[in-house]
Amino acid sequence: MVERFFRDLTQKRLRRGVFRDVEELIMAIGDYIDKHNDNPKPFVWTAKASISSKKVKRARTALDKSLICLPH
């Protein structure tokens, strides 16, 4: 969900934006968040738990393999 929020922030407010300094960038992000929060909507999880657990298992296997390859 966090990735989706940052994707929307980037696409709707930051991409192709022109910010003269960090303060202007911070203000743009703050304005986006304020507008986003004006009309909050609950997140409804639609993925099946079995699919999610399979993804977690695959990710864990990949992580375990990468840790084995690291020098001690």
All heavy atoms as a GROMACS GRO file, in nm:
protein
  594
    1MET      N    1   0.081  -0.119   0.000
    1MET     CA    2   0.000   0.000   0.000
    1MET      C    3   0.086   0.126   0.000
    1MET      O    4   0.054   0.224  -0.066
    1MET     CB    5  -0.090  -0.007   0.125
    1MET     CG    6  -0.214   0.072   0.120
    1MET     SD    7  -0.312   0.040  -0.024
    1MET     CE    8  -0.367   0.201  -0.057
    2VAL      N    9   0.194   0.120   0.072
    2VAL     CA   10   0.285   0.235   0.078
    2VAL      C   11   0.343   0.264  -0.060
    2VAL      O   12   0.352   0.380  -0.102
    2VAL     CB   13   0.398   0.210   0.181
    2VAL    CG1   14   0.507   0.314   0.170
    2VAL    CG2   15   0.341   0.207   0.320
    3GLU      N   16   0.381   0.157  -0.130
    3GLU     CA   17   0.436   0.175  -0.264
    3GLU      C   18   0.335   0.242  -0.356
    3GLU      O   19   0.371   0.326  -0.437
    3GLU     CB   20   0.480   0.040  -0.324
    3GLU     CG   21   0.600  -0.021  -0.257
    3GLU     CD   22   0.565  -0.108  -0.137
    3GLU    OE1   23   0.446  -0.115  -0.098
    3GLU    OE2   24   0.658  -0.168  -0.081
    4ARG      N   25   0.209   0.206  -0.344
    4ARG     CA   26   0.104   0.266  -0.426
    4ARG      C   27   0.091   0.415  -0.395
    4ARG      O   28   0.078   0.498  -0.484
    4ARG     CB   29  -0.029   0.195  -0.403
    4ARG     CG   30  -0.140   0.250  -0.491
    4ARG     CD   31  -0.268   0.179  -0.468
    4ARG     NE   32  -0.254   0.041  -0.511
    4ARG     CZ   33  -0.346  -0.052  -0.495
    4ARG    NH1   34  -0.460  -0.022  -0.438
    4ARG    NH2   35  -0.327  -0.175  -0.536
    5PHE      N   36   0.096   0.450  -0.266
    5PHE     CA   37   0.086   0.591  -0.227
    5PHE      C   38   0.200   0.671  -0.288
    5PHE      O   39   0.180   0.778  -0.346
    5PHE     CB   40   0.086   0.605  -0.075
    5PHE     CG   41   0.088   0.749  -0.031
    5PHE    CD1   42  -0.028   0.824  -0.031
    5PHE    CD2   43   0.207   0.810   0.006
    5PHE    CE1   44  -0.026   0.957   0.008
    5PHE    CE2   45   0.210   0.942   0.044
    5PHE     CZ   46   0.093   1.016   0.045
    6PHE      N   47   0.323   0.621  -0.275
    6PHE     CA   48   0.438   0.694  -0.329
    6PHE      C   49   0.436   0.699  -0.481
    6PHE      O   50   0.481   0.797  -0.541
    6PHE     CB   51   0.569   0.636  -0.276
    6PHE     CG   52   0.597   0.679  -0.135
    6PHE    CD1   53   0.589   0.589  -0.031
    6PHE    CD2   54   0.628   0.810  -0.105
    6PHE    CE1   55   0.614   0.629   0.100
    6PHE    CE2   56   0.652   0.852   0.025
    6PHE     CZ   57   0.645   0.761   0.128
    7ARG      N   58   0.385   0.594  -0.545
    7ARG     CA   59   0.370   0.597  -0.690
    7ARG      C   60   0.275   0.709  -0.731
    7ARG      O   61   0.306   0.788  -0.820
    7ARG     CB   62   0.316   0.463  -0.741
    7ARG     CG   63   0.294   0.462  -0.893
    7ARG     CD   64   0.195   0.357  -0.936
    7ARG     NE   65   0.063   0.388  -0.881
    7ARG     CZ   66  -0.036   0.300  -0.869
    7ARG    NH1   67  -0.018   0.174  -0.906
    7ARG    NH2   68  -0.153   0.334  -0.820
    8ASP      N   69   0.161   0.719  -0.662
    8ASP     CA   70   0.064   0.824  -0.694
    8ASP      C   71   0.122   0.962  -0.667
    8ASP      O   72   0.103   1.054  -0.747
    8ASP     CB   73  -0.065   0.803  -0.615
    8ASP     CG   74  -0.142   0.681  -0.660
    8ASP    OD1   75  -0.112   0.626  -0.768
    8ASP    OD2   76  -0.233   0.638  -0.586
    9LEU      N   77   0.191   0.978  -0.556
    9LEU     CA   78   0.254   1.106  -0.524
    9LEU      C   79   0.351   1.145  -0.635
    9LEU      O   80   0.350   1.259  -0.683
    9LEU     CB   81   0.328   1.097  -0.390
    9LEU     CG   82   0.424   1.210  -0.356
    9LEU    CD1   83   0.348   1.342  -0.339
    9LEU    CD2   84   0.503   1.177  -0.231
   10THR      N   85   0.432   1.051  -0.677
   10THR     CA   86   0.529   1.079  -0.782
   10THR      C   87   0.462   1.114  -0.913
   10THR      O   88   0.496   1.215  -0.977
   10THR     CB   89   0.621   0.956  -0.802
   10THR    OG1   90   0.688   0.929  -0.679
   10THR    CG2   91   0.723   0.981  -0.911
   11GLN      N   92   0.364   1.034  -0.955
   11GLN     CA   93   0.300   1.056  -1.084
   11GLN      C   94   0.211   1.180  -1.085
   11GLN      O   95   0.208   1.254  -1.183
   11GLN     CB   96   0.216   0.934  -1.123
   11GLN     CG   97   0.301   0.815  -1.160
   11GLN     CD   98   0.217   0.692  -1.192
   11GLN    OE1   99   0.097   0.688  -1.168
   11GLN    NE2  100   0.283   0.590  -1.245
   12LYS      N  101   0.139   1.204  -0.977
   12LYS     CA  102   0.041   1.312  -0.977
   12LYS      C  103   0.097   1.447  -0.934
   12LYS      O  104   0.040   1.551  -0.965
   12LYS     CB  105  -0.077   1.276  -0.887
   12LYS     CG  106  -0.155   1.157  -0.940
   12LYS     CD  107  -0.267   1.119  -0.846
   12LYS     CE  108  -0.342   0.998  -0.898
   12LYS     NZ  109  -0.446   0.953  -0.805
   13ARG      N  110   0.209   1.446  -0.859
   13ARG     CA  111   0.256   1.574  -0.807
   13ARG      C  112   0.403   1.603  -0.835
   13ARG      O  113   0.440   1.717  -0.859
   13ARG     CB  114   0.230   1.581  -0.656
   13ARG     CG  115   0.267   1.712  -0.594
   13ARG     CD  116   0.186   1.826  -0.657
   13ARG     NE  117   0.233   1.955  -0.612
   13ARG     CZ  118   0.310   2.038  -0.684
   13ARG    NH1  119   0.349   2.004  -0.804
   13ARG    NH2  120   0.347   2.153  -0.635
   14LEU      N  121   0.489   1.504  -0.831
   14LEU     CA  122   0.632   1.532  -0.838
   14LEU      C  123   0.692   1.522  -0.978
   14LEU      O  124   0.776   1.604  -1.014
   14LEU     CB  125   0.708   1.439  -0.742
   14LEU     CG  126   0.666   1.449  -0.596
   14LEU    CD1  127   0.748   1.353  -0.512
   14LEU    CD2  128   0.676   1.591  -0.544
   15ARG      N  129   0.649   1.423  -1.054
   15ARG     CA  130   0.706   1.405  -1.187
   15ARG      C  131   0.677   1.529  -1.271
   15ARG      O  132   0.567   1.580  -1.272
   15ARG     CB  133   0.650   1.281  -1.254
   15ARG     CG  134   0.717   1.253  -1.388
   15ARG     CD  135   0.686   1.116  -1.441
   15ARG     NE  136   0.760   1.018  -1.362
   15ARG     CZ  137   0.712   0.902  -1.324
   15ARG    NH1  138   0.590   0.866  -1.358
   15ARG    NH2  139   0.784   0.820  -1.253
   16ARG      N  140   0.777   1.572  -1.338
   16ARG     CA  141   0.772   1.691  -1.426
   16ARG      C  142   0.750   1.820  -1.348
   16ARG      O  143   0.725   1.925  -1.406
   16ARG     CB  144   0.665   1.675  -1.534
   16ARG     CG  145   0.689   1.557  -1.624
   16ARG     CD  146   0.581   1.550  -1.732
   16ARG     NE  147   0.579   1.420  -1.795
   16ARG     CZ  148   0.646   1.389  -1.905
   16ARG    NH1  149   0.720   1.478  -1.963
   16ARG    NH2  150   0.637   1.268  -1.956
   17GLY      N  151   0.757   1.813  -1.216
   17GLY     CA  152   0.745   1.934  -1.136
   17GLY      C  153   0.877   2.009  -1.136
   17GLY      O  154   0.983   1.952  -1.159
   18VAL      N  155   0.870   2.137  -1.112
   18VAL     CA  156   0.989   2.220  -1.103
   18VAL      C  157   0.992   2.277  -0.962
   18VAL      O  158   0.900   2.349  -0.922
   18VAL     CB  159   0.987   2.333  -1.208
   18VAL    CG1  160   1.107   2.424  -1.191
   18VAL    CG2  161   0.981   2.275  -1.348
   19PHE      N  162   1.095   2.245  -0.888
   19PHE     CA  163   1.109   2.289  -0.750
   19PHE      C  164   1.241   2.363  -0.738
   19PHE      O  165   1.347   2.308  -0.765
   19PHE     CB  166   1.102   2.169  -0.656
   19PHE     CG  167   0.983   2.082  -0.682
   19PHE    CD1  168   0.996   1.961  -0.752
   19PHE    CD2  169   0.856   2.121  -0.642
   19PHE    CE1  170   0.887   1.882  -0.778
   19PHE    CE2  171   0.746   2.042  -0.668
   19PHE     CZ  172   0.761   1.922  -0.736
   20ARG      N  173   1.234   2.488  -0.699
   20ARG     CA  174   1.354   2.571  -0.693
   20ARG      C  175   1.443   2.539  -0.574
   20ARG      O  176   1.562   2.566  -0.576
   20ARG     CB  177   1.315   2.718  -0.691
   20ARG     CG  178   1.259   2.765  -0.825
   20ARG     CD  179   1.205   2.903  -0.815
   20ARG     NE  180   1.069   2.887  -0.762
   20ARG     CZ  181   0.985   2.984  -0.743
   20ARG    NH1  182   1.021   3.107  -0.766
   20ARG    NH2  183   0.865   2.961  -0.697
   21ASP      N  184   1.385   2.480  -0.471
   21ASP     CA  185   1.466   2.443  -0.355
   21ASP      C  186   1.394   2.333  -0.277
   21ASP      O  187   1.282   2.295  -0.310
   21ASP     CB  188   1.494   2.565  -0.266
   21ASP     CG  189   1.368   2.641  -0.225
   21ASP    OD1  190   1.262   2.576  -0.209
   21ASP    OD2  191   1.375   2.763  -0.210
   22VAL      N  192   1.459   2.284  -0.175
   22VAL     CA  193   1.405   2.175  -0.095
   22VAL      C  194   1.274   2.217  -0.027
   22VAL      O  195   1.180   2.139  -0.018
   22VAL     CB  196   1.508   2.125   0.008
   22VAL    CG1  197   1.448   2.022   0.102
   22VAL    CG2  198   1.631   2.069  -0.061
   23GLU      N  199   1.269   2.341   0.018
   23GLU     CA  200   1.148   2.390   0.085
   23GLU      C  201   1.027   2.383  -0.007
   23GLU      O  202   0.918   2.343   0.034
   23GLU     CB  203   1.170   2.535   0.132
   23GLU     CG  204   1.053   2.593   0.207
   23GLU     CD  205   1.028   2.526   0.342
   23GLU    OE1  206   1.124   2.474   0.402
   23GLU    OE2  207   0.912   2.525   0.386
   24GLU      N  208   1.045   2.417  -0.133
   24GLU     CA  209   0.936   2.411  -0.230
   24GLU      C  210   0.891   2.266  -0.254
   24GLU      O  211   0.772   2.238  -0.266
   24GLU     CB  212   0.980   2.474  -0.362
   24GLU     CG  213   0.868   2.531  -0.443
   24GLU     CD  214   0.918   2.614  -0.558
   24GLU    OE1  215   0.956   2.730  -0.534
   24GLU    OE2  216   0.918   2.561  -0.671
   25LEU      N  217   0.987   2.175  -0.257
   25LEU     CA  218   0.956   2.033  -0.271
   25LEU      C  219   0.878   1.982  -0.151
   25LEU      O  220   0.777   1.913  -0.164
   25LEU     CB  221   1.084   1.952  -0.290
   25LEU     CG  222   1.070   1.801  -0.292
   25LEU    CD1  223   0.984   1.756  -0.410
   25LEU    CD2  224   1.207   1.735  -0.298
   26ILE      N  225   0.922   2.020  -0.033
   26ILE     CA  226   0.853   1.980   0.090
   26ILE      C  227   0.710   2.032   0.091
   26ILE      O  228   0.616   1.961   0.129
   26ILE     CB  229   0.932   2.028   0.214
   26ILE    CG1  230   1.063   1.950   0.226
   26ILE    CG2  231   0.849   2.014   0.342
   26ILE    CD1  232   1.159   2.006   0.329
   27MET      N  233   0.691   2.155   0.049
   27MET     CA  234   0.556   2.214   0.043
   27MET      C  235   0.468   2.139  -0.056
   27MET      O  236   0.350   2.114  -0.028
   27MET     CB  237   0.564   2.362   0.006
   27MET     CG  238   0.629   2.449   0.112
   27MET     SD  239   0.542   2.449   0.269
   27MET     CE  240   0.390   2.528   0.222
   28ALA      N  241   0.524   2.100  -0.171
   28ALA     CA  242   0.446   2.027  -0.272
   28ALA      C  243   0.401   1.892  -0.216
   28ALA      O  244   0.286   1.851  -0.235
   28ALA     CB  245   0.529   2.009  -0.398
   29ILE      N  246   0.490   1.824  -0.146
   29ILE     CA  247   0.456   1.695  -0.086
   29ILE      C  248   0.349   1.715   0.022
   29ILE      O  249   0.251   1.640   0.028
   29ILE     CB  250   0.582   1.626  -0.030
   29ILE    CG1  251   0.675   1.588  -0.144
   29ILE    CG2  252   0.544   1.504   0.055
   29ILE    CD1  253   0.813   1.542  -0.099
   30GLY      N  254   0.367   1.816   0.105
   30GLY     CA  255   0.269   1.844   0.210
   30GLY      C  256   0.132   1.877   0.154
   30GLY      O  257   0.029   1.830   0.204
   31ASP      N  258   0.128   1.956   0.046
   31ASP     CA  259   0.001   1.990  -0.018
   31ASP      C  260  -0.067   1.865  -0.073
   31ASP      O  261  -0.189   1.848  -0.061
   31ASP     CB  262   0.022   2.091  -0.132
   31ASP     CG  263   0.060   2.228  -0.081
   31ASP    OD1  264   0.041   2.255   0.040
   31ASP    OD2  265   0.109   2.309  -0.164
   32TYR      N  266   0.012   1.777  -0.135
   32TYR     CA  267  -0.045   1.654  -0.189
   32TYR      C  268  -0.106   1.569  -0.076
   32TYR      O  269  -0.217   1.518  -0.089
   32TYR     CB  270   0.060   1.573  -0.265
   32TYR     CG  271   0.004   1.442  -0.315
   32TYR    CD1  272  -0.067   1.436  -0.434
   32TYR    CD2  273   0.019   1.325  -0.242
   32TYR    CE1  274  -0.121   1.317  -0.480
   32TYR    CE2  275  -0.035   1.205  -0.286
   32TYR     CZ  276  -0.104   1.202  -0.405
   32TYR     OH  277  -0.160   1.084  -0.449
   33ILE      N  278  -0.033   1.556   0.032
   33ILE     CA  279  -0.082   1.476   0.146
   33ILE      C  280  -0.210   1.537   0.203
   33ILE      O  281  -0.306   1.465   0.233
   33ILE     CB  282   0.027   1.462   0.254
   33ILE    CG1  283   0.141   1.374   0.201
   33ILE    CG2  284  -0.030   1.405   0.383
   33ILE    CD1  285   0.265   1.374   0.289
   34ASP      N  286  -0.212   1.669   0.218
   34ASP     CA  287  -0.333   1.736   0.270
   34ASP      C  288  -0.454   1.709   0.181
   34ASP      O  289  -0.562   1.675   0.230
   34ASP     CB  290  -0.311   1.887   0.283
   34ASP     CG  291  -0.214   1.922   0.395
   34ASP    OD1  292  -0.189   1.837   0.483
   34ASP    OD2  293  -0.162   2.036   0.392
   35LYS      N  294  -0.436   1.721   0.050
   35LYS     CA  295  -0.547   1.695  -0.042
   35LYS      C  296  -0.588   1.548  -0.041
   35LYS      O  297  -0.706   1.516  -0.048
   35LYS     CB  298  -0.509   1.740  -0.184
   35LYS     CG  299  -0.507   1.890  -0.197
   35LYS     CD  300  -0.466   1.935  -0.334
   35LYS     CE  301  -0.459   2.087  -0.336
   35LYS     NZ  302  -0.378   2.140  -0.441
   36HIS      N  303  -0.489   1.461  -0.032
   36HIS     CA  304  -0.516   1.317  -0.025
   36HIS      C  305  -0.599   1.285   0.100
   36HIS      O  306  -0.692   1.204   0.095
   36HIS     CB  307  -0.384   1.241  -0.024
   36HIS     CG  308  -0.400   1.093  -0.013
   36HIS    ND1  309  -0.432   1.013  -0.119
   36HIS    CD2  310  -0.387   1.010   0.093
   36HIS    CE1  311  -0.440   0.887  -0.080
   36HIS    NE2  312  -0.412   0.882   0.048
   37ASN      N  313  -0.567   1.349   0.211
   37ASN     CA  314  -0.635   1.322   0.337
   37ASN      C  315  -0.772   1.389   0.348
   37ASN      O  316  -0.849   1.356   0.437
   37ASN     CB  317  -0.547   1.364   0.455
   37ASN     CG  318  -0.430   1.270   0.474
   37ASN    OD1  319  -0.433   1.156   0.430
   37ASN    ND2  320  -0.326   1.320   0.538
   38ASP      N  321  -0.802   1.483   0.258
   38ASP     CA  322  -0.933   1.548   0.259
   38ASP      C  323  -1.046   1.449   0.228
   38ASP      O  324  -1.158   1.466   0.273
   38ASP     CB  325  -0.940   1.661   0.155
   38ASP     CG  326  -0.867   1.786   0.202
   38ASP    OD1  327  -0.838   1.796   0.323
   38ASP    OD2  328  -0.838   1.872   0.116
   39ASN      N  329  -1.014   1.347   0.151
   39ASN     CA  330  -1.115   1.249   0.111
   39ASN      C  331  -1.058   1.107   0.132
   39ASN      O  332  -1.034   1.034   0.036
   39ASN     CB  333  -1.153   1.272  -0.036
   39ASN     CG  334  -1.270   1.185  -0.077
   39ASN    OD1  335  -1.344   1.135   0.005
   39ASN    ND2  336  -1.284   1.165  -0.207
   40PRO      N  337  -1.037   1.068   0.257
   40PRO     CA  338  -0.976   0.937   0.283
   40PRO      C  339  -1.068   0.822   0.244
   40PRO      O  340  -1.190   0.832   0.255
   40PRO     CB  341  -0.951   0.938   0.433
   40PRO     CG  342  -1.050   1.034   0.487
   40PRO     CD  343  -1.073   1.137   0.380
   41LYS      N  344  -1.007   0.716   0.196
   41LYS     CA  345  -1.083   0.596   0.160
   41LYS      C  346  -1.013   0.476   0.223
   41LYS      O  347  -0.891   0.465   0.216
   41LYS     CB  348  -1.086   0.579   0.008
   41LYS     CG  349  -1.160   0.691  -0.060
   41LYS     CD  350  -1.156   0.675  -0.210
   41LYS     CE  351  -1.228   0.794  -0.271
   41LYS     NZ  352  -1.168   0.840  -0.392
   42PRO      N  353  -1.089   0.387   0.283
   42PRO     CA  354  -1.025   0.269   0.343
   42PRO      C  355  -0.968   0.178   0.235
   42PRO      O  356  -1.022   0.170   0.124
   42PRO     CB  357  -1.139   0.201   0.419
   42PRO     CG  358  -1.263   0.248   0.351
   42PRO     CD  359  -1.234   0.385   0.299
   43PHE      N  360  -0.860   0.112   0.269
   43PHE     CA  361  -0.802   0.015   0.177
   43PHE      C  362  -0.872  -0.118   0.199
   43PHE      O  363  -0.884  -0.166   0.311
   43PHE     CB  364  -0.652   0.000   0.202
   43PHE     CG  365  -0.590  -0.104   0.116
   43PHE    CD1  366  -0.571  -0.081  -0.019
   43PHE    CD2  367  -0.553  -0.226   0.169
   43PHE    CE1  368  -0.514  -0.179  -0.100
   43PHE    CE2  369  -0.497  -0.324   0.089
   43PHE     CZ  370  -0.477  -0.300  -0.045
   44VAL      N  371  -0.918  -0.176   0.092
   44VAL     CA  372  -0.983  -0.306   0.097
   44VAL      C  373  -0.889  -0.407   0.033
   44VAL      O  374  -0.860  -0.399  -0.086
   44VAL     CB  375  -1.120  -0.304   0.024
   44VAL    CG1  376  -1.184  -0.441   0.027
   44VAL    CG2  377  -1.211  -0.200   0.085
   45TRP      N  378  -0.841  -0.500   0.114
   45TRP     CA  379  -0.746  -0.600   0.066
   45TRP      C  380  -0.820  -0.701  -0.021
   45TRP      O  381  -0.918  -0.760   0.023
   45TRP     CB  382  -0.680  -0.670   0.184
   45TRP     CG  383  -0.564  -0.752   0.143
   45TRP    CD1  384  -0.563  -0.886   0.122
   45TRP    CD2  385  -0.432  -0.706   0.116
   45TRP    NE1  386  -0.439  -0.927   0.084
   45TRP    CE2  387  -0.356  -0.818   0.079
   45TRP    CE3  388  -0.372  -0.581   0.119
   45TRP    CZ2  389  -0.221  -0.809   0.046
   45TRP    CZ3  390  -0.238  -0.573   0.085
   45TRP    CH2  391  -0.164  -0.684   0.050
   46THR      N  392  -0.773  -0.721  -0.144
   46THR     CA  393  -0.842  -0.811  -0.234
   46THR      C  394  -0.760  -0.934  -0.270
   46THR      O  395  -0.813  -1.027  -0.331
   46THR     CB  396  -0.882  -0.738  -0.363
   46THR    OG1  397  -0.765  -0.684  -0.424
   46THR    CG2  398  -0.982  -0.627  -0.334
   47ALA      N  399  -0.633  -0.935  -0.236
   47ALA     CA  400  -0.549  -1.050  -0.268
   47ALA      C  401  -0.586  -1.167  -0.179
   47ALA      O  402  -0.620  -1.151  -0.062
   47ALA     CB  403  -0.402  -1.016  -0.250
   48LYS      N  404  -0.579  -1.286  -0.236
   48LYS     CA  405  -0.607  -1.406  -0.157
   48LYS      C  406  -0.487  -1.437  -0.069
   48LYS      O  407  -0.372  -1.421  -0.110
   48LYS     CB  408  -0.636  -1.524  -0.250
   48LYS     CG  409  -0.763  -1.506  -0.330
   48LYS     CD  410  -0.786  -1.625  -0.418
   48LYS     CE  411  -0.913  -1.605  -0.501
   48LYS     NZ  412  -0.935  -1.714  -0.594
   49ALA      N  413  -0.513  -1.482   0.050
   49ALA     CA  414  -0.406  -1.512   0.145
   49ALA      C  415  -0.312  -1.618   0.090
   49ALA      O  416  -0.192  -1.612   0.112
   49ALA     CB  417  -0.466  -1.555   0.278
   50SER      N  418  -0.364  -1.716   0.017
   50SER     CA  419  -0.278  -1.823  -0.035
   50SER      C  420  -0.177  -1.767  -0.134
   50SER      O  421  -0.062  -1.809  -0.136
   50SER     CB  422  -0.363  -1.931  -0.102
   50SER     OG  423  -0.437  -1.877  -0.211
   51ILE      N  424  -0.217  -1.670  -0.216
   51ILE     CA  425  -0.125  -1.609  -0.312
   51ILE      C  426  -0.019  -1.529  -0.237
   51ILE      O  427   0.100  -1.537  -0.268
   51ILE     CB  428  -0.202  -1.521  -0.412
   51ILE    CG1  429  -0.290  -1.608  -0.500
   51ILE    CG2  430  -0.106  -1.437  -0.496
   51ILE    CD1  431  -0.386  -1.530  -0.589
   52SER      N  432  -0.062  -1.453  -0.136
   52SER     CA  433   0.032  -1.373  -0.058
   52SER      C  434   0.133  -1.461   0.013
   52SER      O  435   0.252  -1.431   0.015
   52SER     CB  436  -0.043  -1.286   0.043
   52SER     OG  437  -0.124  -1.194  -0.024
   53SER      N  438   0.088  -1.571   0.072
   53SER     CA  439   0.182  -1.657   0.144
   53SER      C  440   0.279  -1.724   0.049
   53SER      O  441   0.395  -1.745   0.084
   53SER     CB  442   0.108  -1.759   0.230
   53SER     OG  443   0.034  -1.849   0.150
   54LYS      N  444   0.238  -1.756  -0.072
   54LYS     CA  445   0.330  -1.811  -0.171
   54LYS      C  446   0.438  -1.709  -0.207
   54LYS      O  447   0.554  -1.743  -0.220
   54LYS     CB  448   0.255  -1.855  -0.297
   54LYS     CG  449   0.173  -1.979  -0.279
   54LYS     CD  450   0.098  -2.014  -0.407
   54LYS     CE  451   0.006  -2.133  -0.385
   54LYS     NZ  452  -0.073  -2.164  -0.506
   55LYS      N  453   0.399  -1.584  -0.222
   55LYS     CA  454   0.496  -1.479  -0.253
   55LYS      C  455   0.594  -1.461  -0.139
   55LYS      O  456   0.714  -1.442  -0.160
   55LYS     CB  457   0.424  -1.346  -0.282
   55LYS     CG  458   0.353  -1.344  -0.414
   55LYS     CD  459   0.289  -1.209  -0.439
   55LYS     CE  460   0.217  -1.206  -0.571
   55LYS     NZ  461   0.155  -1.074  -0.597
   56VAL      N  462   0.544  -1.467  -0.016
   56VAL     CA  463   0.631  -1.453   0.100
   56VAL      C  464   0.731  -1.569   0.104
   56VAL      O  465   0.850  -1.549   0.129
   56VAL     CB  466   0.548  -1.446   0.231
   56VAL    CG1  467   0.638  -1.460   0.353
   56VAL    CG2  468   0.469  -1.318   0.236
   57LYS      N  469   0.686  -1.690   0.077
   57LYS     CA  470   0.775  -1.807   0.077
   57LYS      C  471   0.883  -1.793  -0.030
   57LYS      O  472   1.000  -1.822  -0.006
   57LYS     CB  473   0.695  -1.936   0.056
   57LYS     CG  474   0.616  -1.977   0.178
   57LYS     CD  475   0.535  -2.102   0.152
   57LYS     CE  476   0.445  -2.134   0.269
   57LYS     NZ  477   0.358  -2.249   0.245
   58ARG      N  478   0.842  -1.747  -0.151
   58ARG     CA  479   0.941  -1.728  -0.259
   58ARG      C  480   1.043  -1.621  -0.220
   58ARG      O  481   1.163  -1.637  -0.242
   58ARG     CB  482   0.872  -1.690  -0.390
   58ARG     CG  483   0.809  -1.805  -0.462
   58ARG     CD  484   0.778  -1.771  -0.608
   58ARG     NE  485   0.710  -1.644  -0.629
   58ARG     CZ  486   0.578  -1.629  -0.635
   58ARG    NH1  487   0.498  -1.733  -0.622
   58ARG    NH2  488   0.525  -1.510  -0.655
   59ALA      N  489   0.996  -1.513  -0.161
   59ALA     CA  490   1.086  -1.405  -0.120
   59ALA      C  491   1.181  -1.454  -0.011
   59ALA      O  492   1.301  -1.422  -0.014
   59ALA     CB  493   1.006  -1.285  -0.071
   60ARG      N  494   1.130  -1.531   0.082
   60ARG     CA  495   1.214  -1.583   0.190
   60ARG      C  496   1.321  -1.677   0.135
   60ARG      O  497   1.437  -1.672   0.175
   60ARG     CB  498   1.126  -1.657   0.293
   60ARG     CG  499   1.202  -1.712   0.410
   60ARG     CD  500   1.270  -1.598   0.482
   60ARG     NE  501   1.370  -1.648   0.571
   60ARG     CZ  502   1.390  -1.602   0.692
   60ARG    NH1  503   1.315  -1.504   0.738
   60ARG    NH2  504   1.484  -1.650   0.766
   61THR      N  505   1.284  -1.761   0.040
   61THR     CA  506   1.381  -1.852  -0.022
   61THR      C  507   1.490  -1.773  -0.093
   61THR      O  508   1.609  -1.803  -0.080
   61THR     CB  509   1.309  -1.946  -0.121
   61THR    OG1  510   1.211  -2.022  -0.049
   61THR    CG2  511   1.405  -2.041  -0.189
   62ALA      N  512   1.451  -1.671  -0.168
   62ALA     CA  513   1.548  -1.588  -0.239
   62ALA      C  514   1.640  -1.516  -0.140
   62ALA      O  515   1.761  -1.508  -0.162
   62ALA     CB  516   1.476  -1.488  -0.329
   63LEU      N  517   1.583  -1.466  -0.032
   63LEU     CA  518   1.664  -1.397   0.069
   63LEU      C  519   1.761  -1.493   0.134
   63LEU      O  520   1.879  -1.461   0.150
   63LEU     CB  521   1.573  -1.335   0.175
   63LEU     CG  522   1.642  -1.265   0.291
   63LEU    CD1  523   1.724  -1.147   0.240
   63LEU    CD2  524   1.540  -1.220   0.393
   64ASP      N  525   1.715  -1.611   0.170
   64ASP     CA  526   1.802  -1.711   0.232
   64ASP      C  527   1.917  -1.747   0.139
   64ASP      O  528   2.031  -1.759   0.182
   64ASP     CB  529   1.723  -1.836   0.271
   64ASP     CG  530   1.631  -1.812   0.390
   64ASP    OD1  531   1.647  -1.709   0.460
   64ASP    OD2  532   1.540  -1.895   0.412
   65LYS      N  533   1.889  -1.764   0.010
   65LYS     CA  534   1.994  -1.797  -0.086
   65LYS      C  535   2.095  -1.684  -0.096
   65LYS      O  536   2.215  -1.707  -0.104
   65LYS     CB  537   1.934  -1.826  -0.224
   65LYS     CG  538   1.866  -1.958  -0.233
   65LYS     CD  539   1.809  -1.980  -0.372
   65LYS     CE  540   1.734  -2.111  -0.381
   65LYS     NZ  541   1.676  -2.132  -0.514
   66SER      N  542   2.048  -1.559  -0.096
   66SER     CA  543   2.140  -1.446  -0.108
   66SER      C  544   2.226  -1.431   0.016
   66SER      O  545   2.341  -1.392   0.008
   66SER     CB  546   2.064  -1.316  -0.136
   66SER     OG  547   1.987  -1.277  -0.025
   67LEU      N  548   2.173  -1.466   0.133
   67LEU     CA  549   2.250  -1.458   0.256
   67LEU      C  550   2.359  -1.564   0.261
   67LEU      O  551   2.465  -1.542   0.317
   67LEU     CB  552   2.158  -1.469   0.378
   67LEU     CG  553   2.063  -1.352   0.399
   67LEU    CD1  554   1.970  -1.378   0.518
   67LEU    CD2  555   2.139  -1.221   0.420
   68ILE      N  556   2.332  -1.678   0.201
   68ILE     CA  557   2.431  -1.786   0.197
   68ILE      C  558   2.553  -1.743   0.116
   68ILE      O  559   2.665  -1.776   0.147
   68ILE     CB  560   2.369  -1.915   0.138
   68ILE    CG1  561   2.268  -1.972   0.238
   68ILE    CG2  562   2.476  -2.019   0.106
   68ILE    CD1  563   2.184  -2.086   0.183
   69CYS      N  564   2.530  -1.663   0.013
   69CYS     CA  565   2.636  -1.620  -0.078
   69CYS      C  566   2.721  -1.507  -0.021
   69CYS      O  567   2.826  -1.477  -0.076
   69CYS     CB  568   2.577  -1.576  -0.212
   69CYS     SG  569   2.493  -1.711  -0.299
   70LEU      N  570   2.677  -1.443   0.086
   70LEU     CA  571   2.753  -1.332   0.142
   70LEU      C  572   2.877  -1.382   0.214
   70LEU      O  573   2.874  -1.484   0.282
   70LEU     CB  574   2.666  -1.254   0.242
   70LEU     CG  575   2.550  -1.175   0.185
   70LEU    CD1  576   2.470  -1.112   0.299
   70LEU    CD2  577   2.600  -1.067   0.091
   71PRO      N  578   2.989  -1.309   0.198
   71PRO     CA  579   3.111  -1.349   0.271
   71PRO      C  580   3.092  -1.322   0.420
   71PRO      O  581   3.026  -1.228   0.461
   71PRO     CB  582   3.218  -1.260   0.212
   71PRO     CG  583   3.147  -1.145   0.149
   71PRO     CD  584   3.010  -1.194   0.113
   72HIS      N  585   3.151  -1.407   0.501
   72HIS     CA  586   3.139  -1.392   0.647
   72HIS      C  587   3.250  -1.310   0.702
   72HIS      O  588   3.356  -1.302   0.666
   72HIS     CB  589   3.138  -1.528   0.715
   72HIS     CG  590   3.018  -1.611   0.676
   72HIS    ND1  591   2.890  -1.568   0.695
   72HIS    CD2  592   3.009  -1.732   0.618
   72HIS    CE1  593   2.806  -1.660   0.652
   72HIS    NE2  594   2.877  -1.761   0.603
   0.00000   0.00000   0.00000
